[in-house]
């Protein structure tokens, strides 16, 4: 089944890359864009039941793909 893992900085954590992109957007003349946050997306396929896949992806995210102290993880599992 297909799965997507979204990793973003927690709201309390400063996002300097997001701020730099936000500044560049404004300098390029695109108005009305604020609060830019940068994250990571992992698209993958995984075997097993939906519950087991969610368990494995959660563990993988915490141990390898993210820093749980400063990042939030969202897991989406399709069919």
Backbone torsions as a table, in degrees:
resi	resn	phi	psi	omega
1	UNK	NA	155.8	-179.5
2	UNK	-86.4	146.7	179.2
3	UNK	-143.1	154.5	176.5
4	UNK	-133.9	132.4	176.5
5	UNK	-113.8	123.0	178.5
6	UNK	-109.3	126.8	-179.6
7	UNK	-123.8	124.1	179.8
8	UNK	-133.3	155.7	175.5
9	UNK	-66.9	145.3	175.5
10	UNK	-62.4	151.5	-176.1
11	UNK	-56.0	-31.9	-177.1
12	UNK	-76.9	-13.0	-174.2
13	UNK	-92.9	129.6	177.5
14	UNK	-62.4	137.5	-179.5
15	UNK	-116.9	85.1	-177.0
16	UNK	-62.9	-33.4	178.2
17	UNK	-66.6	-41.3	176.8
18	UNK	-62.4	-42.4	178.1
19	UNK	-62.7	-40.8	178.8
20	UNK	-64.0	-41.5	178.7
21	UNK	-66.9	-42.4	178.0
22	UNK	-58.6	-42.9	178.1
23	UNK	-63.6	-43.7	178.8
24	UNK	-63.9	-38.7	178.1
25	UNK	-60.0	-45.5	180.0
26	UNK	-64.8	-41.7	180.0
27	UNK	-65.8	-26.6	179.0
28	UNK	-82.2	-3.1	175.8
29	UNK	94.3	7.8	177.4
30	UNK	-89.1	110.5	-177.1
31	UNK	-91.3	163.5	173.9
32	UNK	79.3	6.8	179.2
33	UNK	-100.0	121.0	-179.7
34	UNK	-138.6	167.4	175.6
35	UNK	54.7	49.6	179.0
36	UNK	-74.5	130.7	176.2
37	UNK	-126.4	140.4	-178.6
38	UNK	-107.0	142.8	178.6
39	UNK	-144.9	-169.5	179.1
40	UNK	-125.4	144.9	176.5
41	UNK	-125.9	130.8	176.4
42	UNK	-120.9	117.2	174.1
43	UNK	-102.4	131.1	-178.3
44	UNK	-153.1	170.8	174.8
45	UNK	-118.4	141.0	-177.0
46	UNK	-140.0	145.5	179.9
47	UNK	-96.6	162.1	175.9
48	UNK	109.4	-175.5	178.5
49	UNK	-73.8	161.9	-179.5
50	UNK	-61.2	-41.7	179.8
51	UNK	-65.1	-43.8	179.2
52	UNK	-67.0	-39.4	177.8
53	UNK	-61.5	-44.7	179.2
54	UNK	-61.9	-41.5	177.9
55	UNK	-62.5	-47.0	-179.6
56	UNK	-65.3	-42.9	-179.3
57	UNK	-67.3	-36.2	177.2
58	UNK	-63.3	-45.5	178.5
59	UNK	-63.6	-45.0	178.3
60	UNK	-59.1	-43.0	-178.8
61	UNK	-63.2	-44.2	-177.8
62	UNK	-71.1	-34.8	-175.0
63	UNK	-88.7	-26.7	-172.5
64	UNK	-128.6	-45.9	-168.4
65	UNK	-86.8	-21.6	-175.2
66	UNK	-134.3	169.1	171.0
67	UNK	-111.4	99.9	-174.1
68	UNK	-59.2	-18.1	179.4
69	UNK	-70.2	-37.2	-174.7
70	UNK	-120.1	-5.0	-175.6
71	UNK	-124.3	146.2	173.1
72	UNK	-99.9	149.3	-179.6
73	UNK	-123.0	134.2	174.1
74	UNK	-125.4	129.0	-178.5
75	UNK	-115.9	128.4	176.6
76	UNK	-118.3	128.8	179.4
77	UNK	-119.8	127.4	178.2
78	UNK	-100.3	-159.2	-179.3
79	UNK	-92.9	NA	NA
